[in-house]
Amino acid sequence: MITVKVVGCGGYGGVGIVELLLRHPETKIQTLVAATETGLPMGELYPHLKGFCDLPILTPDDPAAREPADVVFFSTPDRVGMAQAPAELKQGARVIDYSGDFRFTTEAVYGEYAQRIGLDPVHLAPDCLPQTVYGLPELNRAAYASDQRLVGNPGCFAVSCLLGLAPAIAAKLVDVSSVICDCKTGVSGAGKKATPIHHYPARYDNMQAYRLSGHQHVMEIEMMLSHLAGESVPVTFTAQVVPVCRGILSTLYGTLRDGIDAAQVWDAFADYYRDQPFVRLYDRQATVGTAHVRGSNFCNLIVDVDERTRRLRVISHIDNLMKGQAGNALQNMNLICGLPETMGLDHPGAYP
């Protein structure tokens, strides 16, 4: 049985991984840690877990919080994982971090990311960076070492955009200078902490674009697409928040190269995702939406070509708290622990 510690268990990403671990046949939740709401049983903080997970939430400095576990999830903001992960790795744990701390493998690239979003560019655990891997298995599985122990879980928008664009970029179907990502997310993407702009009256019946000066997920999107293309791929990215709880819908565009037709596009996507259990493809006639992935680790892609404008159009649907966060993190745990990748995740979502 794999023992698990969840650091940052009180937020949406933390409770999400707890929910998944409870139904996973090979794991046991050993320790729950958070900076707030400490002392409470998890089932009191989240009443739907009462009787299923009533472990107490420990402070980070509690000696019991430092006990070793086989796997540690950091569902924490930037710069928390880099401060605490080295100690967990030293104790033999495998670590999966939700933030941007370990999505990049060099100090220089991390520093560029941090400067883009206004963080200190100095990484607190630079020796760990060569050990990490960008944790989107559908794109990057070959980069995982046989004994991979550190994974940087990707950002939710990045998952949505990369899964929608990767086959087209890898097969050189589109002009790389034409890529547009138009993305809409539910309010849960902002996390649990209450703020004036996420107060119910501010969000109800209201949609708005945000972070037009530069979203934190853009750099990893460009990094992975450029790797697939073998050349720089700049993207025009617009994030919008819409009045729903969970889900991301990304409409992705690229101008087709000369000679590429709709049949070639479909074949490229079908081939790319042939052995990927969590990506499902649909044509333009499909009536799927974010409700059809809610609570699941699936990404539903509508793949379409606008013949009139010669544009590829892919509509990508994920649950931002699942394939965009906790579900993908559990998929990574399965992968690095030598378990079937779908274990604990092979179930549909909840509908309606």
C-alpha positions as CSV (number, residue, x, y, z in Angstrom):
1,M,0.0,0.0,0.0
2,I,1.3,3.4,-1.0
3,T,1.3,6.0,1.9
4,V,0.4,9.5,0.8
5,K,0.9,13.0,2.3
6,V,-1.2,15.9,1.0
7,V,0.3,19.3,1.7
8,G,-2.3,22.1,1.2
9,C,-5.2,19.8,1.8
10,G,-7.6,22.6,2.6
11,G,-7.9,24.1,-0.9
12,Y,-9.8,22.8,-3.9
13,G,-6.8,21.0,-5.3
14,G,-6.1,19.4,-2.0
15,V,-9.6,18.1,-1.4
16,G,-9.7,17.0,-5.0
17,I,-6.7,14.7,-4.5
18,V,-8.1,13.4,-1.2
19,E,-11.4,12.5,-2.9
20,L,-9.5,10.5,-5.6
21,L,-7.1,8.8,-3.2
22,L,-10.1,7.6,-1.1
23,R,-11.3,5.5,-4.1
24,H,-7.8,4.4,-5.2
25,P,-7.2,0.7,-4.4
26,E,-3.4,1.0,-3.8
27,T,-3.1,4.1,-1.6
28,K,-3.6,5.1,2.0
29,I,-3.8,8.7,3.1
30,Q,-1.3,9.0,5.9
31,T,-1.0,12.8,6.6
32,L,-2.9,15.9,5.8
33,V,-1.1,19.3,6.1
34,A,-2.2,22.9,5.7
35,A,-1.3,26.4,6.8
36,T,-4.9,27.2,7.8
37,E,-7.9,25.4,9.4
38,T,-5.4,23.2,11.3
39,G,-6.7,21.0,14.0
40,L,-10.0,20.3,12.2
41,P,-10.8,16.8,11.0
42,M,-10.9,16.8,7.2
43,G,-14.5,15.6,7.4
44,E,-15.4,18.6,9.4
45,L,-13.8,21.1,7.0
46,Y,-15.5,19.3,4.1
47,P,-18.6,17.6,5.4
48,H,-19.1,15.4,2.3
49,L,-16.0,13.6,3.5
50,K,-17.2,12.9,7.0
51,G,-16.8,9.2,7.8
52,F,-14.5,8.8,4.8
53,C,-11.6,10.9,5.8
54,D,-11.5,12.3,9.3
55,L,-7.8,12.7,9.7
56,P,-6.8,15.9,11.5
57,I,-5.2,18.7,9.5
58,L,-1.7,19.3,10.8
59,T,0.4,22.4,10.8
60,P,3.5,22.3,8.7
61,D,5.7,22.5,11.8
62,D,4.0,19.6,13.6
63,P,6.5,16.7,14.0
64,A,3.9,14.3,12.6
65,A,3.6,16.4,9.4
66,R,7.3,15.6,8.8
67,E,7.0,11.9,9.0
68,P,8.0,10.2,5.7
69,A,5.5,9.1,3.1
70,D,5.8,7.2,-0.2
71,V,4.2,10.0,-2.2
72,V,3.7,13.7,-1.3
73,F,1.4,16.0,-3.2
74,F,2.0,19.7,-2.8
75,S,-1.3,21.4,-3.6
76,T,0.3,24.8,-2.7
77,P,1.1,28.2,-4.3
78,D,4.3,28.9,-6.0
79,R,7.5,28.8,-3.8
80,V,6.0,26.5,-1.1
81,G,7.0,23.3,-2.9
82,M,10.5,24.4,-3.7
83,A,11.0,25.2,0.0
84,Q,9.7,21.9,1.3
85,A,10.1,19.3,-1.4
86,P,13.9,18.8,-0.9
87,A,13.3,17.4,2.6
88,E,10.6,15.0,1.3
89,L,12.8,13.8,-1.5
90,K,15.7,13.3,0.9
91,Q,13.3,11.0,2.9
92,G,12.7,8.9,-0.2
93,A,9.3,10.3,-1.2
94,R,8.1,10.8,-4.7
95,V,6.8,14.4,-5.1
96,I,4.1,15.9,-7.3
97,D,3.9,19.7,-7.1
98,Y,0.8,21.6,-8.4
99,S,2.5,25.0,-8.8
100,G,5.1,26.4,-11.3
101,D,8.0,25.5,-9.0
102,F,9.0,22.3,-10.9
103,R,7.5,22.7,-14.4
104,F,10.9,23.9,-15.7
105,T,14.2,22.1,-15.6
106,T,16.8,24.9,-15.4
107,E,17.3,28.0,-13.2
108,A,17.3,30.2,-16.3
109,V,14.0,29.1,-17.6
110,Y,12.4,29.1,-14.1
111,G,13.7,32.6,-13.6
112,E,12.1,33.8,-16.9
113,Y,8.8,32.3,-15.8
114,A,9.0,33.9,-12.4
115,Q,9.9,37.3,-13.8
116,R,6.9,37.2,-16.2
117,I,4.5,36.8,-13.3
118,G,6.2,39.0,-10.8
119,L,7.9,36.4,-8.5
120,D,11.4,36.2,-7.2
121,P,13.4,34.6,-10.0
122,V,15.8,32.8,-7.6
123,H,14.8,29.2,-7.2
124,L,15.1,27.9,-3.6
125,A,16.0,24.3,-4.7
126,P,18.0,24.6,-8.0
127,D,19.6,21.2,-7.5
128,C,16.1,19.7,-7.9
129,L,15.4,21.2,-11.3
130,P,17.4,18.7,-13.4
131,Q,15.4,15.9,-11.6
132,T,11.9,17.2,-12.5
133,V,9.7,16.5,-15.5
134,Y,6.8,18.5,-17.0
135,G,3.9,16.3,-15.9
136,L,1.5,16.1,-18.8
137,P,1.8,12.4,-19.7
138,E,-0.1,12.6,-23.1
139,L,2.7,14.9,-24.4
140,N,5.7,14.2,-22.3
141,R,5.6,10.6,-21.2
142,A,8.9,9.8,-22.9
143,A,10.7,12.3,-20.7
144,Y,9.8,10.5,-17.5
145,A,12.8,8.6,-16.1
146,S,12.3,5.0,-15.1
147,D,12.7,6.1,-11.5
148,Q,11.1,9.5,-11.7
149,R,10.6,11.0,-8.3
150,L,9.7,14.7,-9.0
151,V,6.9,15.9,-11.2
152,G,5.7,19.5,-11.9
153,N,2.0,19.1,-12.5
154,P,0.9,21.4,-15.4
155,G,-1.4,24.4,-15.1
156,C,-5.1,23.9,-15.9
157,F,-5.2,26.2,-18.9
158,A,-2.0,24.6,-20.2
159,V,-3.5,21.1,-20.1
160,S,-6.6,22.3,-22.0
161,C,-4.6,24.2,-24.7
162,L,-1.8,21.7,-25.1
163,L,-4.0,18.7,-25.5
164,G,-6.0,20.6,-28.1
165,L,-3.0,21.8,-30.1
166,A,-0.3,19.2,-29.8
167,P,-1.3,16.9,-32.7
168,A,-1.6,19.8,-35.1
169,I,1.8,21.3,-34.0
170,A,3.6,17.9,-34.0
171,A,2.3,17.1,-37.5
172,K,3.1,20.6,-38.8
173,L,-0.5,21.1,-39.9
174,V,-0.7,24.8,-39.0
175,D,1.4,28.0,-39.4
176,V,3.0,28.3,-35.9
177,S,2.7,32.1,-36.0
178,S,-1.1,31.9,-36.2
179,V,-2.0,30.1,-33.0
180,I,-4.7,31.6,-30.8
181,C,-6.0,30.2,-27.5
182,D,-9.4,31.7,-26.4
183,C,-10.1,30.2,-23.0
184,K,-13.0,30.3,-20.5
185,T,-12.8,29.0,-17.0
186,G,-15.2,28.5,-14.1
187,V,-14.7,30.5,-10.8
188,S,-13.2,27.6,-8.9
189,G,-10.0,28.1,-11.0
190,A,-9.3,31.1,-8.7
191,G,-9.1,28.8,-5.7
192,K,-10.9,28.8,-2.4
193,K,-9.9,32.1,-0.9
194,A,-12.6,34.7,-1.1
195,T,-11.8,38.0,-2.9
196,P,-14.0,41.0,-3.9
197,I,-14.0,40.0,-7.6
198,H,-15.0,36.5,-6.8
199,H,-17.8,37.5,-4.4
200,Y,-21.1,36.0,-5.7
201,P,-22.7,39.3,-6.8
202,A,-19.5,40.2,-8.8
203,R,-19.4,36.8,-10.6
204,Y,-23.1,36.0,-11.1
205,D,-24.3,37.0,-14.6
206,N,-20.9,38.4,-15.5
207,M,-18.0,37.4,-17.7
208,Q,-14.6,39.1,-18.1
209,A,-11.2,38.7,-19.5
210,Y,-8.3,38.9,-17.1
211,R,-4.5,38.9,-16.9
212,L,-4.2,40.2,-20.4
213,S,-0.7,41.4,-19.5
214,G,0.5,37.8,-19.2
215,H,-1.1,34.7,-17.7
216,Q,1.1,32.4,-15.7
217,H,0.4,29.3,-17.9
218,V,1.4,30.9,-21.2
219,M,5.1,30.1,-20.8
220,E,4.5,26.4,-20.4
221,I,2.2,26.3,-23.3
222,E,4.7,28.0,-25.6
223,M,7.5,25.8,-24.1
224,M,5.8,22.5,-24.9
225,L,4.5,23.5,-28.3
226,S,7.9,24.8,-29.3
227,H,9.4,21.5,-28.2
228,L,6.9,19.6,-30.4
229,A,7.4,22.0,-33.4
230,G,11.2,22.2,-33.3
231,E,10.9,26.0,-33.5
232,S,9.4,28.8,-31.5
233,V,5.6,28.8,-31.2
234,P,4.3,32.1,-29.8
235,V,0.6,32.0,-28.9
236,T,-2.0,34.7,-28.4
237,F,-3.8,33.7,-25.2
238,T,-6.9,35.2,-23.6
239,A,-8.3,33.9,-20.3
240,Q,-11.8,34.7,-19.4
241,V,-13.8,33.8,-16.2
242,V,-17.4,32.8,-16.7
243,P,-20.2,32.3,-14.1
244,V,-19.9,28.5,-13.7
245,C,-18.2,26.6,-10.8
246,R,-15.9,24.3,-12.7
247,G,-14.7,23.5,-16.2
248,I,-12.5,25.0,-18.9
249,L,-13.6,25.5,-22.5
250,S,-10.7,26.5,-24.8
251,T,-11.3,27.4,-28.4
252,L,-8.0,27.0,-30.2
253,Y,-7.2,28.3,-33.7
254,G,-4.4,27.9,-36.2
255,T,-4.2,28.7,-40.0
256,L,-3.7,25.5,-42.0
257,R,-0.6,25.1,-44.1
258,D,-1.0,24.8,-47.8
259,G,-2.2,21.4,-48.9
260,I,-3.6,20.3,-45.6
261,D,-7.3,19.2,-45.6
262,A,-9.8,18.2,-42.9
263,A,-9.2,14.4,-43.4
264,Q,-5.5,14.9,-42.8
265,V,-6.3,16.9,-39.6
266,W,-8.6,14.2,-38.3
267,D,-6.1,11.4,-39.0
268,A,-3.4,13.3,-37.2
269,F,-5.5,13.7,-34.1
270,A,-6.7,10.1,-34.2
271,D,-3.2,8.8,-34.5
272,Y,-1.7,11.1,-31.8
273,Y,-4.3,10.0,-29.2
274,R,-4.8,6.4,-30.3
275,D,-3.4,5.0,-27.1
276,Q,-4.3,7.9,-24.7
277,P,-7.1,6.7,-22.5
278,F,-8.2,10.2,-21.2
279,V,-8.6,12.0,-24.6
280,R,-11.8,11.6,-26.6
281,L,-12.3,13.0,-30.1
282,Y,-15.5,14.4,-31.6
283,D,-16.4,15.9,-34.9
284,R,-18.3,19.2,-35.5
285,Q,-21.7,17.5,-35.1
286,A,-21.0,16.7,-31.4
287,T,-23.0,18.4,-28.7
288,V,-20.5,18.0,-25.9
289,G,-19.7,20.6,-23.4
290,T,-17.9,21.0,-20.0
291,A,-20.7,19.2,-18.2
292,H,-19.6,16.0,-20.0
293,V,-16.2,16.0,-18.3
294,R,-17.3,17.3,-14.9
295,G,-15.7,15.2,-12.2
296,S,-13.6,13.2,-14.6
297,N,-10.0,13.1,-15.8
298,F,-11.1,13.2,-19.5
299,C,-10.4,15.8,-22.1
300,N,-13.1,16.0,-24.8
301,L,-11.8,17.6,-28.1
302,I,-14.0,18.7,-31.0
303,V,-11.8,18.8,-34.0
304,D,-13.0,20.9,-36.9
305,V,-11.7,22.7,-40.0
306,D,-13.4,25.9,-41.3
307,E,-12.9,25.4,-45.0
308,R,-13.9,29.0,-45.8
309,T,-11.1,30.6,-43.8
310,R,-8.6,27.6,-43.9
311,R,-8.5,27.6,-40.1
312,L,-8.2,24.7,-37.7
313,R,-10.6,25.0,-34.9
314,V,-10.4,22.7,-31.8
315,I,-12.7,23.1,-28.8
316,S,-11.1,21.5,-25.7
317,H,-13.2,20.7,-22.6
318,I,-11.7,19.7,-19.3
319,D,-12.7,19.9,-15.6
320,N,-10.1,22.4,-14.3
321,L,-10.0,20.7,-10.9
322,M,-9.6,17.2,-12.4
323,K,-7.6,16.8,-15.6
324,G,-6.5,20.4,-14.9
325,Q,-5.3,19.6,-11.5
326,A,-6.0,16.6,-9.1
327,G,-6.9,14.0,-11.7
328,N,-3.8,14.7,-13.7
329,A,-1.7,14.6,-10.5
330,L,-3.1,11.2,-9.7
331,Q,-2.3,10.0,-13.2
332,N,1.2,11.2,-12.6
333,M,1.4,9.3,-9.3
334,N,0.2,6.1,-11.1
335,L,2.8,6.6,-13.8
336,I,5.8,7.1,-11.5
337,C,4.7,4.4,-9.1
338,G,4.5,1.8,-11.8
339,L,0.7,1.4,-11.5
340,P,-1.8,1.3,-14.4
341,E,-2.2,4.9,-15.5
342,T,-6.0,4.8,-15.3
343,M,-6.1,3.3,-11.8
344,G,-8.6,5.3,-9.6
345,L,-9.5,7.5,-12.6
346,D,-11.4,5.1,-14.9
347,H,-14.8,6.4,-14.2
348,P,-17.2,8.9,-15.9
349,G,-18.0,12.2,-14.4
350,A,-21.2,13.4,-12.8
351,Y,-24.1,14.6,-15.0
352,P,-26.0,16.8,-15.3
